[in-house]
Amino acid sequence: MGFHVGVRDILASGGPTLAFLIVLSIYSLAVIWERWRFHRRGLAELPGFVQKIRQILASGNLGEAVAACRAHKGLASPVVMAALVGPTNREDRKHSAQRAAERAAGQLQRRLTLLGTIASTAPFIGLFGTVVGVMRAFRDLAGAAGAGPGVVAIGISEALVCTATGLLVAIPAVWAYNYFSAQTSGFLEEMGWLSEEVVEALSEKAHH
């Protein structure tokens, strides 16, 4: 007599742990999608905006820089605007731009800690489900008089689904966490250099 294991049997064997991992996967993908859309909007045309501001600074017409900031809808414009129209003191302007950059970075980093937590814990949740499943498989073997090793093999293969699911949940979360973190770090670095250039341009103009 052969053993036939269907998808429904595998899902049932995974128990609450597998069900939790499936829900966690759906939630993780929803967070990744929302973050991707936000990063795409917030960092839209960032290289072009940065290049335009630098060209304006080189020309010396800082009024155009204010207009360019008002026209740009991304997260970079409040940072540059803080450097342009902030306090008159040079250091205060730099701090104002830095605070604006940190606020923007905070928006970019929203829910990233959650993604990191999912990425780090999902494999262990899957492993826990597998251990429980293996224990159940051996218990079934002990209670099945005369049963062959196929009973244990099927039970263990079903239990391992939890480990595989845990990895499938963790891998996209790790990739997304690293990608969004790198984007945020790149944004902060670019804004640091650009705001410094704006403050320097304003200082030079004030001295002439």
TORNU-821235 format. One line per 3 residues: number of its first residue (from 0); their letters; for each residue x, y, z of C-alpha. Coordinates in Angstrom, 3 decimals. Each point is the difference from the previous one (the first is absolute). Layout:
N
NUM	A	X Y Z; ...
***
This chain:
208
0	MGF	0.000 0.000 0.000; 1.546 3.317 -1.071; -0.133 3.309 1.745
3	HVG	-1.439 3.034 -1.737; 0.636 3.416 1.511; -1.884 2.927 -1.460
6	VRD	0.394 3.735 0.528; -2.853 -0.030 2.480; 1.718 -2.752 1.986
9	ILA	3.261 1.961 0.080; -1.742 3.179 1.140; -1.824 -1.969 2.687
12	SGG	3.225 -1.641 1.169; 1.686 3.385 0.371; -2.628 0.991 2.502
15	PTL	-0.255 3.452 1.572; 3.687 0.720 -0.639; -0.361 -0.331 -3.774
18	AFL	-3.213 2.034 0.054; 1.785 2.754 1.942; 2.892 0.003 -2.466
21	IVL	-2.393 0.322 -2.935; -1.688 2.983 1.650; 3.419 1.462 0.811
24	SIY	1.053 -0.423 -3.631; -3.078 1.838 -1.275; 0.565 2.818 2.486
27	SLA	3.704 0.227 -0.861; -0.724 0.231 -3.726; -2.600 2.702 0.667
30	VIW	2.567 2.035 1.984; 2.621 -0.466 -2.733; -2.460 1.179 -2.670
33	ERW	-1.031 3.052 2.038; 3.631 0.925 0.747; 1.011 -0.446 -3.640
36	RFH	-2.745 2.332 -1.142; 0.933 2.600 2.644; 3.709 -0.135 -0.861
39	RRG	-0.827 0.237 -3.675; -2.086 3.156 0.548; 2.260 1.573 2.621
42	LAE	3.208 -0.518 -1.961; -1.471 0.615 -3.438; 2.360 1.896 -2.303
45	LPG	2.464 0.550 2.869; 3.154 -0.053 -2.186; -1.529 2.513 -2.406
48	FVQ	-1.063 2.290 2.850; 3.449 -0.134 1.619; 1.680 0.780 -3.327
51	KIR	-2.359 2.900 -0.619; 0.673 1.520 3.425; 3.752 -0.285 -0.557
54	QIL	-0.296 1.699 -3.384; -1.995 2.815 1.593; 2.568 0.381 2.772
57	ASG	2.739 0.245 -2.611; -1.915 2.751 -1.810; -0.475 1.947 3.245
60	NLG	-3.742 0.571 -0.469; -1.237 -1.404 3.302; -3.555 1.190 -0.625
63	EAV	-0.292 -2.704 -2.637; 0.995 -2.581 2.613; -2.990 0.954 2.155
66	AAC	-2.296 -0.310 -3.007; 1.511 -3.378 -0.869; -0.619 -1.227 3.550
69	RAH	-3.634 1.087 -0.145; -0.466 -1.776 -3.310; 1.604 -3.242 1.210
72	KGL	-2.402 -2.322 1.844; 2.563 -2.408 1.436; 1.536 -0.214 3.463
75	ASP	3.124 1.913 -1.021; -1.708 3.366 -0.497; -0.714 0.735 3.723
78	VVM	3.654 -0.744 0.804; 1.358 2.405 -2.612; -2.660 2.563 0.902
81	AAL	1.079 -0.151 3.656; 3.548 0.822 -1.070; -1.159 2.796 -2.310
84	VGP	-2.485 1.872 2.169; 1.010 -1.115 3.483; 1.694 2.074 2.712
87	TNR	2.550 2.583 -1.042; 2.798 -1.606 2.009; 2.008 -2.496 -2.038
90	EDR	0.110 -2.728 2.644; -3.697 0.433 0.752; -0.777 -0.447 -3.693
93	KHS	1.996 -3.215 -0.086; -1.781 -1.325 3.076; -3.364 0.974 -1.471
96	AQR	0.761 -1.893 -3.203; 1.282 -2.962 2.002; -3.205 -0.160 2.025
99	AAE	-2.059 0.133 -3.205; 2.090 -2.829 -1.471; -0.475 -2.095 3.145
102	RAA	-3.774 0.536 -0.144; -0.030 -1.145 -3.621; 2.179 -3.002 0.859
105	GQL	-2.411 -0.868 2.801; -2.800 -0.182 -2.545; 2.126 -2.195 -2.259
108	QRR	0.888 -2.310 2.898; -3.549 -0.440 1.251; -0.835 -3.709 0.533
111	LTL	3.541 -1.085 -0.946; 0.600 -1.197 3.564; -3.108 -2.150 -0.376
114	LGT	1.349 -1.494 -3.224; 3.315 -0.715 1.704; -1.796 -1.734 2.866
117	IAS	-1.992 -2.159 -2.418; 3.157 -0.873 -1.929; 1.870 -1.069 3.128
120	TAP	-2.781 -1.910 1.755; -1.886 -1.743 -2.834; 2.619 -2.794 -0.460
123	FIG	-0.116 -0.767 3.738; -3.790 -0.082 -0.032; 0.183 -2.437 -2.904
126	LFG	2.571 -2.103 1.847; -2.245 -0.100 3.045; -2.857 -1.297 -2.157
129	TVV	2.289 -2.646 -1.468; 1.130 -1.210 3.431; -3.610 -0.286 1.136
132	GVM	-0.879 -1.871 -3.190; 2.892 -2.454 0.370; -0.995 -0.689 3.597
135	RAF	-3.545 -0.680 -1.156; 1.272 -2.317 -2.775; 1.946 -2.155 2.469
138	RDL	-2.938 -0.056 2.356; -2.198 -1.235 -2.848; 2.569 -2.667 -0.791
141	AGA	0.014 -1.161 3.603; -3.779 -0.275 -0.041; -0.201 -1.789 -3.362
144	AGA	0.755 -3.660 0.641; 1.803 -1.663 -2.903; 0.273 3.201 -2.038
147	GPG	3.055 0.414 -2.180; 2.468 2.884 -0.143; -2.156 1.601 -2.690
150	VVA	-2.246 1.410 2.729; 2.925 1.912 1.506; 1.321 1.056 -3.409
153	IGI	-3.310 1.533 -0.981; -0.390 1.712 3.364; 3.479 1.494 -0.138
156	SEA	-0.382 1.150 -3.620; -3.228 1.736 0.933; 1.616 1.568 3.048
159	LVC	2.890 1.349 -2.050; -2.503 2.132 -1.894; 0.045 2.347 3.003
162	TAT	3.755 0.542 -0.320; -0.287 0.591 -3.754; -2.861 2.449 0.538
165	GLL	1.966 1.848 2.666; 2.871 0.486 -2.448; -2.384 1.132 -2.739
168	VAI	-1.376 2.618 2.368; 3.443 1.156 1.159; 1.811 0.298 -3.346
171	PAV	-2.192 2.746 -1.580; -0.059 1.855 3.329; 3.830 -0.038 0.197
174	WAY	0.371 1.208 -3.574; -2.562 2.754 0.487; 1.533 1.095 3.309
177	NYF	3.480 0.272 -1.509; -1.273 1.755 -3.135; -2.051 2.611 1.847
180	SAQ	2.755 0.547 2.583; 2.529 0.588 -2.781; -2.343 2.479 -1.675
183	TSG	-0.456 1.882 3.271; 3.760 0.118 0.655; 0.636 1.232 -3.537
186	FLE	-2.650 2.684 0.389; 1.476 1.242 3.275; 3.502 0.125 -1.449
189	EMG	-1.156 1.856 -3.120; -2.018 2.483 2.037; 2.946 0.587 2.319
192	WLS	2.268 0.957 -2.890; -2.660 2.064 -1.776; -1.056 1.995 3.065
195	EEV	3.670 0.698 0.717; 0.412 1.348 -3.536; -3.099 2.185 0.405
198	VEA	1.258 1.463 3.287; 3.431 0.645 -1.532; -1.574 1.737 -3.002
201	LSE	-2.072 2.214 2.295; 3.061 0.876 2.108; 2.007 0.947 -3.073
204	KAH	-2.855 2.138 -1.304; -0.312 1.758 3.361; 3.695 0.885 -0.009
207	H	-0.105 1.537 -3.475
***
